[in-house]
Amino acid sequence: MPLSDRLPAETAALHVDADDDAVEMLGVVSAADYQRFLVRSYGFIAPVERALAATPDIALYLDVRRFRKHELLRRDLEALHVPTDAIANLPHVTVPLFDKPEEALGWAYVIERGTLGHHHLFRHLAARMPGEIAFASAFLKCYFGAVGEMWKNFLRALNMVDDRQGETLVIESAKSAFRAHRNWYYSLDDRDDSSPPSAPDQHRIA
C-alpha cells in the first residue's frame, strides 16, 4: 500500500478533532468568529511552516513556496484591522525542529489536508459575510482553482518516501502533529476568547 493511502488510514481516528474548527465555521457565524478562526489557524500554521522551511532536504520532496500560508493569514488578519504588532504577539503552538524530511512531511500533512475543504468554507462564508471575505480570504484561496492538483502533488511527495522506516516516521510525525493541533485548539478554549486580539495572552503549549 502506498504511503498516500497508509497515512490517511492510520491517522483517521485523529481527523475529527482536526476538522472541528473548520466545521464550526460552516454554521451560523459572525465576523468575530471568522477572525478567531484565522487567529487559531495562524497560531498553528506559522510555527509549523517555519520549521518545515528549515528542514534539511525538504526541497527534494516539496516546493518550499507551499509554506507561505502563514503570510496569507497575516494578510487576512491585517485586512480585518488586527494591528501588526498584535499579530506578532499572538499565541502559537511550540513546534520541534525537524531533522529529517520524513518528519516534516508528517506535519505538513495536517496543514495540506486542511486545505481540501477551503473552497466549501469560502463559499459558505462569502454568502454570509461578503464584505469581510472580499478582502480577507487569501488563506482560504491559497490553492484557488488548483486544490486537486496541489493535493496530488503532495501525495506524490509522500510516495517518494520509499522505505518502511521512512514511512513509519512520516506516520508517527503526522500523529504527533494531529495531537499538537488538538491540544492547541482545546487550549484556546480555556482562554477568554472575547478579549480583543490587540491584547492576546502569551499561552504556549509544548
N, C-alpha and C positions, 0 to 999 in steps of 0.2 A: 504494500500500500504506500503510495507517495506521501511525503510529509504534508503536502497541501490537503490531503484527506485525513491523515492521522491527527494533525494538530486540532482542527475543529472538533473531531470526535473525542479526543482525550481532554479537551478543555470545556466540553459542552455544559457541564454542571455549573461552570462559573460564568456563563454568558448572561444569565438572567440579571444578576446583580450589576453587571457591566452596562446593561441596557437601561437600567432604571431611570437615569437622568433624562435620556432622550425620550423614553416612553412617557414620562411625566409631562414633557413639553408638547406631547400630542393631544393633551387635554385642553381644558379652558385655562389659558394662561394670560399673564399681563406682561408689559414691557419690563417690569421689575423681575419677573420670573425669568425672562429671557436673559437679562443682564446677569442674574445669578447663575444661569446655565453656562454662560460664557466665562464667568469667573471660575467656576468649578473646572471647566474644561481647560482653561489656561493654567490653572494650578497643577494639573496633572501633565498636560502635554508639553509645556515649556521645558521643565527639567528633564523629561524623558527625551525630547528631541535634542537637547544639548548633549546628553550622554550618548545618544545614537550617533550624532555627527562626529563625536570624538573617538568613536570605536575604531581600533586598528582594523584595516582591511574591509570595512563595511562597504566601501565603494565597489568592491568586487561583486557585491550582491545587489546593491540598490543605489540609485542616483540620490546623492545626499540632498539634492534640491527638494526631495519629498519632505524633508524635515524642517519645513518653514511654516507649518500650520500655526505655531505659536505667534508668528509675526502677523498672520491674518486675524487671530484672536485679539491681539493687541490693537490692531486697526479697528476692529469692530467695537471694542470697549471704548476707544477714543471717540468713535462716532456716536456712542451713547453718552458722551460727555464725562467719562471717567477720567480724571486727571492723570497725566503721565506718571507723576510721582506716586500716585495711589496704585497704579498698575504695577509699578516696580516693587512695591511693598506688599503686594497681595500674597497670602499664604500659599505655599506649594508643597507638594509631596517630595520627600527625600528619595533620590534615585541613586543606586550604585553606579560606579563606573564599570563599563563592560570591557573585559579583557579580550573576549572573542566575539566575532561577528554573529555566531550562533546565539549567544546571549542577547545581543541587540535585536536580532530577528524576532525572538520571542516577545520582547517588549513592544517592538514595532507592530506586531500582530494585533495587539489590543487597540492601538490607535487606528491602524488601517481598517480593521474590521468595523470600527465605529463609523467610518465614512460611508458605508454601504447604505445607511438609512438617511443620509443627509438630504437627498432630493425630496423624500417624502416630508421630512421635517421642514424644509424650506417652503414647500408649497403650503403646508398647514399654517405656518406662521405668517407667510405673506398674505394669506386670506384674512388673518385676524389682526395683524399689526403692520399693514403695508408701509407705513411711514418709517418705522424703525428698521424693518427688513430691507427696505430700499437702500439704506445707507450703511447697514451694519450686518451684512450677511456674507462677508468674504470667506469666513471659515466654512460655513455651510456649502459654499460654492467652490471649495478648494479644488474639486475634480469635476467641476460643472461640465456636463456633456461627455465626460470620459471616465465615469466611475467604473464601468465594466472593464475597460482596458487597463486602468490603473490597478484594479484588483487582480486581473490576470497577470500583470507584470509582477505584482507582489507574490503571487502563488508560484510563478516561475522562479523567483528568487529563493523561496522556501525549498523548492525541489532541487536547487543547486547543492543543497546540503546532502551529500551522497554517502554518508557513513552513519552507522547506527548510533554511535556515541554522540555525534553532532546533532542528530535528530532528537535524541533524548535531552540534550542541553537546550535546544530550542523549546521543546515542550515544557520542561521544568521551568525555564525562564518565563514562558508565557503564563504559566500558572502563578508564578510569583508576581508578575505584573498585574494579573487579574485581581489577586488578593490585595495588592497595594492599592489598586484603584478602588476596590470595595471599601477598604479601611479609610481611604481618603474621602470617599463620598459620604460615608456614615459619620466620620469625624466632624465634617462640616455641619451635620445636623445638630451637633451639640453646641454650635455657635449661635449667637443671636443674629440670624440672617436678615433681620430688619435693619441692622446697622448699615450705614452707607459705605460703599467701597472706598471712600476717601479716608476712612478711619478703620482699616482692617486690623484684625489681631495678627499675631505672629505665630499662629499654631503650626507646628510641624509634626510629621509622623515619621517614624523610622521605617 
